[in-house]
Amino acid sequence: MNEHNTSRLERIRADYGTWAPAYDWFARATASIGGIRAACVDQLNLEPGATVVEFGCGPGVNFPALRAAVGSTGRVIGIDVTKPMIDRARSLIARRDWDNVEVICADATTPPIDSVDAVVATFVTSLFDNPQVVVSEWCHTAETVVVANFVPGENAIANVGLWAFTRLNARLFDLASDTNNALTQLATRTAASRHALETQMDSIVTTRHLFGTIVIHAGRESTNEAHEKQ
């Protein structure tokens, strides 16, 4: 593992680890706002018995909706690099007594999976310095890949809030301290995620939410190519 990658992992683990208790509460309290999480699950087009992987699963906020979509015969795999988040996700699984949900502590840039039906990541790819490479790798493992990202919209007030959020978490988003490029970087990394889907998948659907500050890209392979991948 190179030095830059180690630094990125340490940054994410430290910041998300510190935020874990508050993030767990906040994410659950806001799970239904704007319909973003539900929209991501809908775009996955999951069928009963399917296997879905969530990169950057955090404390497992999306698990109930994902599990409902794949049914009792399906499988949900959560992957996160932050141990406090993983611990909370495992506690949730134990409390709900889910036998078809598991979590793995691993780096989403080097997925510990070979082939699944679908992949989803909410607000994760903006943390990567090269999202195109990462999302392209995800496309090699699944027939459907859905990513939700923060991105500047047309609403100036919403953009100010988004800018403040990223500046507050400048170290997490790997922003230079002497620049005001927060919104530009978000736009660039979101565009890179979309480009990966456009390049690797047969079709892509894009929807915008919350005054345009959140965008969902859903990439899918054709039935024939998806079958060959399996």
N, C-alpha and C positions, 0 to 999 in steps of 0.2 A: 504494500500500500504506500503510495507516494505521500510526501509531506503535506502537499496541499489538500489531499483527500482526508488525511488524518486531522488536519486543522478544521476542515468543514465538519467532520463528525464530532469533534470535541466541542465546537461552537454550538451545534444543534443539540447535543446531549446536555450541555450545561444550561442553555437557555430554556429549552423545553422541559428539562428536568426540574428547573426552578419553578416554572409556571404550571407544572402538572396538576397540583390541587385546584388552583383557580381555573385553569383551562378546562378541567373536567366539568366543573360546575357551569362555567360560561358556555361551553359547547353544548351541553345538554339543555340549558335554558334557552339557547338561541337556535336549536336544531331545526325548528320549523319556520324560522323567519325567512321570508323571500322564497320559500319552497326550493332552495338550492339542493339540499341533501336529497329530498324526494325526487327532484328532477334528475339528479345523477343516477339514482337507482332505476328510474324509469328508462333512461337512455341506455342502460346496460342490457335491457331486454332479456333478463334472466328467466330461465325456465326451471321448474321443479327438477331437482337432481343435478343442477349445474354447480360448478366450482368457481368461486369468485375470490380474487385476491384484492385486498385493500392495502396500498402502500401508504405509509404514514398514518396508520390507523388510530394513533393516539390512545385515548382511554376506551375506545370502542363505541363511540357515539353512533356510528353508522351500522353497527352490528345488528340491531333489531330489525331494521328495514332490509338489510341484505339477507338475513336469515329467513325473513318472511318471504322474500322473493325466490329463494332457492328451495324452500320447503325442508321438511325433515330428512329427505333423502339427499339433499345438497350439502355443500361444504363451503364454509367461510373461513378464509385464512387472512389474518391481520398481520402486517409486517411493520415494525417500527424500530428505530435505532436507539430510542430513549428508554432506559430501563424503568424509570418511574411511571411512564405512560404504559409500558407493557404490564407492569405490576397491577395497575388499575384496570386494564383490560382483562387480565386474568381473574381479578376479583369479580368483575362483572359476569364473566362466563361462569364462574363457580356459583355465584348467587342465583343466576338464572338456570343453572343446571343444564347448560347447553352441551350436548355431546358431539355436535357437528361444527363447532367453532373453535379455532385454535389461533394462537399468536406466536410469532417468531421474532426474536430480537435480531434484526439484520439490517443491512444497508440497502435501500431501494435502488441504488446505482449499480449494485451487483446482485440481482434478484436470485434468491435461493429456490427458484422454481423452474420447471421445464415447460410444462404445457397446462394451461387452464382455460376455462371458457371465457372469462372476462377479468379485466383489471380496472380498478377505480382508484383515483387519488384526488383528495380535496385539499386545496391550498398547500400543496407540497412542492410542485415543480419550480416555484419561484425561489426556492432555497438552493437550487442547483445552479452552478455557474454555466453549465452547458445542458439545459433541459432537452435539447434536440437529441443528443446522444442517449440520454437516459430513457426518454419516452420511446425512442426507436427500439431500444432493447426490450421494453415492455411489449411492444407490438409483435416481437418475435415469439412471445409466450402466450398470446391470447388472440381470439378472433374479434373481441370488442375491447376497446380501451377508452375510458372516460376520464377526463381530467377537468377539475374546476380550479380557476385561478383568479386572483385579484388583477384588475387592469383598470387604467384610467378610463372614465366615461365622459359623457358630454355635460354632466352636472358638475358645476364648479364647486359647490359646497361639498358634495360627496367626494370629489377629488381631494379637497383639503383634508377631509377626514382620513382618507386613504393614505395621503402623504404623511400625516401625523402618525398614523399607525406604523408605517414602515420606518419612519425616522426613530420612533420610540424603540423599535426592534432592529435598529441599524446593524448590530453585530450579527443577529440571526440571519438577516437578509444579505449579509456581506456587503454592506454599503460603505463606501469611503467616507470618512468623517468630515472631509473638507469639501464635499460636493452636495448638491441638492438634486441628485439624479434619481431619487427614489421612484418617481412615477415612470421615468424613462426606462429604468431597469425592469420594473414590473411589466411594462408593455413589451419590452424586448424578449424577456423570458417566456411570457405568455405566447408571443408570436412564434418562438422557437418550438414550444410544445405543439402548437397547431401545425407547424411545418412538418414536424416528425410524423404526425398522423396523416397529413396530406401525402407525404412521401411513401409511407409504409402501408397505408390502408386503402381500400377501394372506394370508400365513401366517408364523408365527414359531415356532421350536423353541429351547428354552433347556435347557442342561445345565450342571451345576456339577461342579467338580473340585478336587482337593487341599484337602480339608476345607472345601469351599465358598468358598475364597478366590479362585477363578478361575471365571468364568462365560462361557459361549459362547452367543451369540445368533446364530441363523441365520434370515434373512428371505428369503422367496421370493415371486416374482410368479407368477400363474397363467400357463399356456402361452399363452393368447390375448393377455394384456397384454404378456407378454414379446415375443411376435411383433410386436406393434404398435410396441414400443419400438425394435426393430431397423429 
